[in-house]
């Protein structure tokens, strides 16, 4: 009988532990910790570097011949360099470099990456 009471008590406590955040109505963090332009630039940089590394692996594995490798490597290296420069720019952009919506667009952008309005 004591074992039954202890197991019911343990089940009740574990249920309360799981349901407590719902009952307390705790709000989740709805905003990003980083700005959207920083997250976007870092994601583009990561994808470009990952793609460059994958082309290297494919060449080493024999999946790409030398001609295809050179073409892909040249394109991806240019994209990676552009993404790295954009990420560096976003991290160092001042408030006057930002668009009215607050998004830090890289130099030469025709449209804002945050709101889509044409940049002057």
C-alpha positions in Angstrom: 0.0 0.0 0.0 2.9 2.4 0.8 4.4 1.7 -2.6 1.2 2.5 -4.3 0.9 5.8 -2.4 4.5 6.7 -3.3 4.0 5.9 -6.9 0.9 8.0 -7.2 2.6 10.9 -5.4 5.6 10.6 -7.7 3.3 10.6 -10.8 1.4 13.6 -9.5 4.7 15.5 -8.8 6.1 14.7 -12.2 2.8 15.7 -13.9 2.9 19.0 -12.0 6.5 19.5 -13.0 5.6 19.2 -16.7 2.4 21.2 -16.6 3.8 24.0 -14.3 5.1 26.2 -17.2 1.7 26.0 -18.9 -0.1 26.9 -15.8 2.3 29.8 -15.0 1.8 31.2 -18.5 5.4 31.9 -19.1 6.0 33.7 -22.3 8.6 32.4 -24.8 11.2 34.8 -26.2 9.5 36.0 -29.4 12.3 38.2 -30.7 15.7 37.1 -32.1 18.7 37.8 -29.9 20.6 39.0 -33.0 19.4 41.3 -35.6 17.9 39.8 -38.8 20.6 41.2 -41.0 23.4 39.7 -38.9 21.7 36.3 -38.9 21.2 36.5 -42.6 24.8 37.4 -43.4 26.2 34.8 -41.1 23.9 32.1 -42.7 25.0 33.1 -46.2 28.6 32.9 -45.1 28.2 29.5 -43.5 26.4 28.1 -46.6 29.0 29.5 -49.0 31.9 28.1 -47.0 30.1 24.7 -46.6 29.5 24.6 -50.4 33.2 25.3 -51.0 34.2 22.6 -48.7 31.8 20.1 -50.3 33.3 20.8 -53.7 36.8 20.1 -52.3 35.5 16.7 -50.9 33.8 15.8 -54.2 37.0 16.4 -56.0 39.0 14.3 -53.6 36.4 11.5 -53.8 36.7 11.5 -57.6 33.1 12.7 -58.2 34.3 15.9 -60.1 36.8 16.1 -62.9 39.4 18.8 -62.9 37.5 21.1 -65.3 34.3 21.0 -63.4 36.1 21.5 -60.1 37.8 24.6 -61.3 34.6 26.2 -62.6 32.7 25.4 -59.4 35.5 26.3 -57.1 35.9 29.7 -58.9 32.2 30.5 -58.6 31.9 29.3 -55.0 35.1 31.1 -53.9 33.7 34.4 -55.3 30.4 33.8 -53.5 32.2 32.9 -50.3 34.4 36.0 -50.5 31.3 38.2 -51.1 29.5 36.6 -48.2 32.4 37.1 -45.8 32.7 40.7 -46.8 28.9 41.2 -46.3 29.1 39.6 -42.9 32.0 41.8 -41.9 30.1 44.8 -43.1 27.0 44.0 -41.2 28.9 43.6 -38.0 30.7 46.9 -38.4 27.8 48.9 -40.0 26.8 52.1 -38.1 23.3 53.4 -37.7 23.8 55.8 -40.6 24.7 52.9 -42.9 21.4 51.2 -42.1 18.1 51.5 -44.0 15.1 53.2 -42.5 13.8 49.8 -41.3 17.1 49.1 -39.4 18.5 46.5 -41.8 22.2 46.8 -42.6 22.5 46.2 -46.4 25.9 45.6 -48.0 27.3 48.3 -50.3 25.8 48.1 -53.8 22.5 46.7 -52.7 19.6 47.9 -54.9 16.8 46.7 -52.5 16.7 46.5 -48.8 17.0 42.9 -47.5 14.8 43.7 -44.5 11.8 45.4 -46.0 12.3 45.1 -49.8 12.1 48.9 -50.5 14.5 50.2 -53.1 17.7 51.6 -51.6 18.8 55.1 -52.8 
